[in-house]
């Protein structure tokens, strides 16, 4: 039973990692670079939620969606003003620039939010014990949102015209452009989606965690681990990677000290890359 | 690196609409202004000092006039390291760096320390200043980052001429040890309990608080005498929390109490459910939580939501009123206790300090006041206006001789040719070979949404 409890915790951790990483991977596939500032977009979502909920008195069900929209718009604004003008310089310059953007966003959040800890004005989680396994309503919400986001994104990318255009651009941008795919529109939609997803992860971070200005960026290593493990494949591998790393980290606590959780995550990444250098997805696919 | 994106951001493709370029430029300027504003809060060495230290300037309007600085009261005693007085450049002031975390998780503690130091500086300057002139402070924010701490400390020493740096936290104190010894600048902390300083401290490196091992002993004593049958330990994965937790564990084990779990966890996680799984399954009578505010609040909430109904003992990071809002006072009232190094409230020196300074009750405020008073008295005793002078006599001014509790008393006693024994607001300040004082500890209980003293362990409790 204790093992199943660790497994449950791992599934929840994995679902949070899916929420935090899926937008990062979308950017990576479509825009072609690792957007390190993605973790700070989580921070924008989290602190926007905190400000609206705890300071302005908005209900979390209103504050959360508003924070998602706000983060999506900020992400689009950053992309249009900072990344677009230097897109031709290549992924290395974009990656380094995104690191700088992360520092700027972090500094602005520091200046606006200040010191100390921040929590939402929401109730304590309620625990349930189905089949003797303890799980809280907030944990169930994380799992449900991860599932809903995964299904919705899959439907969007496979069933809508703009989604198909995004996939086409991810596979071969030059060919997609030559076949009439509107590069500018797909880019904007991608940024809105990925930033909005970061905002959603930020909302859940605010719901389940205690916020400090350092906390969002602290998630970047695990986001990178999931994204690297997933490789440049379809978003389904991101879901698999998130669950693998989340479950491995939390179940490992059953046998080894909890302080080694990050070691477990990156050990898995290293082992997989040794045998499958392009990650779980193998060769690039849409 | 920070300037790269904004510089690039202003160079846009021709296809970008003009209005968007304008908006982008304004956004970039706003971002730069905000970032610079943040830096001014702490990273800049000179400007923030003037902003953060108005009291010192106001208290000593004549500080820059060399004529108002007191003459050396008497030739220093050779036995106290006396050498010819170094004439400062303008003969009007001596600079002390205040290197604290004003942002980040420990920002609230940093402000307490900076404010108490400024209060001490104000008292010293109002009393006429030191033999080296009035004290001027330069304040910088470390954000809790050792790299920033080293950079700011170097600026303070090389650009501002600081002869002592007060207020670094544990990690930054350790990072500054080599710099302090190389530049012969005294560094002193009111809250750096790290046991690493037990080995590295003692020469140019001091602290007016006891080692973390003392916190562990006090925590262990509390847990052992509370009547628990079982205790679980949740310990943040840092040396400053693991070391005292190990000491407490030994004490609890020796008391015959069952330790159900000793979980060392990493901070910065959204959730700690995996770490709590075994602890909640064991259902101990109490949980000893040695962690920071971010991890601590999440752990407390998740444990209570998971059905834990026992008592808690927290370490000093959680000894702040904000915990009640963050956790929910109803969850911890009457069940939670917190342990931290504290001044002895029965000491006349503390009572006097409390009467003079409204913030005296804040954690580490007396220890911070003591730091700057010790430095000023050391300048008086040595007659040397540099770190080497302070280092040569600092042990002497706080051990043996005529008891004094303020700068003015100490200066007058030194002028009369007496040896002095500075009795601090935080308690006796006798430095051991590692530059550490022995400490007293308070246990507070959560009652009706505030921390209330329930036990006090004087320093003598832990003397073997």
Interface residues (C-beta under 8 A of the other chain):
Chain A: X2 X5 X6 X9 X10 X12 X13 X16 X77 X80 X81 X82 X84 X85 X86 X96 X97 X98 X99 X100 X101 X103 X104 X107 X108 X110 X111 X112 X114 X115 X116 X117 X118 X119 X124 X125 X126 X127 X134 X136 X139 X204 X205 X208 X209 X210 X211 X212 X213 X214 X215 X218 X219 X249 X250 X253 X257 X258 X259 X261 X262
Chain B: X1 X2 X3 X4 X5 X6 X8 X9 X11 X12 X13 X16 X20 X23 X24 X27 X28 X31 X34 X35 X37 X38 X39 X41 X102 X103 X104 X105 X106 X107 X108 X110 X111 X143 X237 X263 X264 X265 X266 X268 X269 X270 X271 X273 X274 X275 X277 X278 X280 X281 X293 X294 X295 X296 X297 X298 X301 X302 X304 X305 X306 X307 X322 X325 X326 X328 X331
